[in-house]
Amino acid sequence: MAQITDLNVEAEINQLKALIRDVPDFPKPGIVFKDITPLLGTPWAFQKVIDYMGNRYVGSGVEVVVGIESRGFILASALAYKLGAGLAIIRKPGKLPYKTVSASYTLEYGEDSIEIHEDAVRRGTKVVLVDDVLATGGTMSAAIDLVEKLGGDIVGVDFLIELTFLGGREKITSRGYPVFSLIKF
């Protein structure tokens, strides 16, 4: 495979970015939702996303990729496959069938929580956490809390999209974890 220059990478990232659709007033008035389904439905684009995210970890010994409900599942499962790693999922309360641990986080309008199976990550397991969008960082911070409770060794926190104006990156990097986002708005 030919080596990709920075100029080529920037052009490819812009092509991927162009496939993300803005949906105004979803899920509520004033929100502009970043819809990734056109990107996921474009075979070369979905492959490119997984390659960009996954190539960073090839040979690193990642054992489990943790995906956050729900679009994070799509990215995490493909990434786990690429890396030959296991997949663990984090869901909203009451959605997982086995014993769970939970973590709560603050939203702009209240509080929410997420859960993971208590045996999804074993102590010392090398983990990458994945979600579709980094906004304020609340959900991912709670996900980090869960993996830390289980004793996982977090080697990366990855997102397809980062909404830079919301400042969520700082919430994660201040905890000492590297953040990667492929596309920035």
C-alpha positions in Angstrom: 0.0 0.0 0.0 1.3 3.4 -0.9 2.2 5.8 1.9 -0.4 8.4 2.5 0.9 12.0 2.7 -0.6 14.5 5.1 -2.2 16.3 2.2 -3.9 13.1 1.1 -5.1 12.4 4.7 -6.6 15.9 5.0 -8.4 15.4 1.7 -9.7 12.0 2.8 -10.9 13.4 6.1 -12.7 16.2 4.3 -14.4 13.6 2.0 -15.5 11.7 5.1 -16.7 14.9 6.8 -18.8 15.7 3.7 -20.8 12.5 4.2 -22.0 13.6 7.7 -25.4 15.1 7.5 -26.7 17.9 9.8 -30.2 17.4 11.1 -31.5 20.6 12.6 -33.7 20.4 15.8 -33.0 16.8 16.5 -33.6 15.3 19.1 -34.9 18.7 20.4 -35.2 22.3 19.1 -31.8 24.1 18.9 -29.7 21.0 18.5 -28.0 20.2 15.2 -27.5 16.4 15.1 -24.5 15.0 13.3 -26.0 12.0 11.4 -23.3 9.5 10.5 -25.6 7.1 8.7 -24.6 8.4 5.2 -20.9 7.8 6.1 -21.6 4.3 7.5 -23.6 3.5 4.4 -20.8 4.3 2.1 -18.5 1.2 2.0 -15.2 3.0 1.2 -15.9 5.6 3.8 -16.8 3.2 6.6 -13.7 1.1 5.8 -11.5 4.3 5.8 -12.9 5.3 9.2 -12.1 1.9 10.8 -8.6 1.9 9.1 -7.8 5.3 10.5 -9.0 4.4 14.0 -7.6 0.9 14.0 -4.2 1.4 12.4 -3.2 3.4 15.5 -3.5 0.3 17.6 -2.3 -2.5 15.4 0.4 -4.4 17.3 -0.3 -2.6 20.6 -1.9 -5.6 22.3 -5.4 -4.1 22.7 -7.5 -6.9 24.1 -11.0 -5.3 24.4 -12.7 -2.5 22.5 -15.5 -1.0 24.6 -18.4 0.6 22.6 -20.9 3.0 24.1 -24.6 2.8 23.2 -25.7 3.0 20.5 -23.7 4.3 17.5 -20.5 3.5 19.4 -21.4 -0.2 19.1 -21.1 0.0 15.3 -17.6 1.5 15.4 -16.4 -0.6 18.3 -17.4 -3.9 16.7 -15.6 -3.2 13.4 -12.6 -1.9 15.3 -12.5 -5.0 17.5 -12.6 -7.2 14.4 -9.8 -5.2 12.8 -7.6 -5.6 16.0 -8.5 -9.2 16.8 -9.8 -8.0 20.1 -12.9 -8.7 22.1 -15.9 -6.4 22.3 -17.6 -5.1 25.4 -20.6 -2.8 25.4 -21.8 0.0 27.7 -25.6 0.6 27.8 -28.3 2.6 29.5 -29.6 1.1 32.8 -31.7 -2.1 32.6 -30.5 -3.1 29.1 -27.8 -5.7 30.0 -28.9 -9.1 31.1 -26.2 -10.0 33.6 -24.7 -8.4 36.8 -23.6 -4.9 36.1 -21.6 -1.9 37.5 -22.9 1.5 36.8 -21.7 5.1 36.7 -23.7 8.3 36.7 -23.0 11.6 34.9 -24.4 15.0 34.6 -26.3 16.3 31.6 -27.2 19.9 30.8 -30.8 19.1 31.9 -30.3 16.5 34.6 -28.5 13.2 35.3 -28.1 9.9 33.5 -26.2 6.7 34.1 -24.7 3.8 32.1 -23.8 0.2 32.9 -21.4 -2.5 31.8 -21.3 -6.2 32.7 -19.1 -6.8 35.8 -17.0 -9.3 33.9 -16.7 -7.4 30.6 -13.2 -6.2 31.3 -10.7 -8.0 33.6 -8.1 -6.3 35.7 -5.1 -5.3 33.6 -6.9 -5.8 30.2 -5.7 -3.3 27.6 -8.8 -1.4 26.5 -9.8 1.2 23.9 -13.1 3.1 24.5 -15.0 4.2 21.4 -18.0 6.4 20.7 -19.4 8.2 17.7 -19.3 11.8 19.1 -17.3 13.7 21.7 -19.5 16.6 22.9 -19.2 17.6 26.6 -17.4 14.4 27.6 -19.9 13.4 30.3 -20.8 10.0 28.8 -17.2 9.0 28.1 -16.1 10.2 31.5 -18.7 7.8 33.0 -17.5 5.1 30.7 -14.0 5.6 31.9 -15.2 5.3 35.5 -16.7 2.0 34.6 -13.6 0.6 33.0 -11.4 1.9 35.9 -13.8 0.2 38.4 -13.2 -3.1 36.6 -9.4 -2.6 36.6 -9.0 -2.1 32.8 -5.9 -0.5 31.4 -7.2 2.3 29.1 -4.8 2.8 26.2 -7.0 5.1 24.2 -10.3 7.0 23.9 -11.5 7.3 20.3 -14.3 9.2 18.6 -15.4 9.5 15.0 -16.5 13.1 15.6 -15.5 15.8 18.0 -17.6 18.9 18.6 -14.6 21.1 19.6 -16.7 24.1 20.7 -18.2 22.0 23.6 -14.8 21.3 25.2 -15.3 17.7 26.1 -11.7 16.7 25.2 -10.4 18.5 28.3 -12.6 16.4 30.6 -10.9 13.3 29.3 -7.3 14.5 28.8 -7.3 16.0 32.3 -7.7 12.4 33.6 -4.6 11.4 31.7 -6.1 9.6 28.8 -5.2 10.2 25.2 -8.1 11.2 23.0 -8.3 10.7 19.2 -11.0 12.1 17.1 -11.0 11.6 13.3 -13.3 14.5 12.3 -13.6 17.8 14.1 -16.5 20.3 13.9 
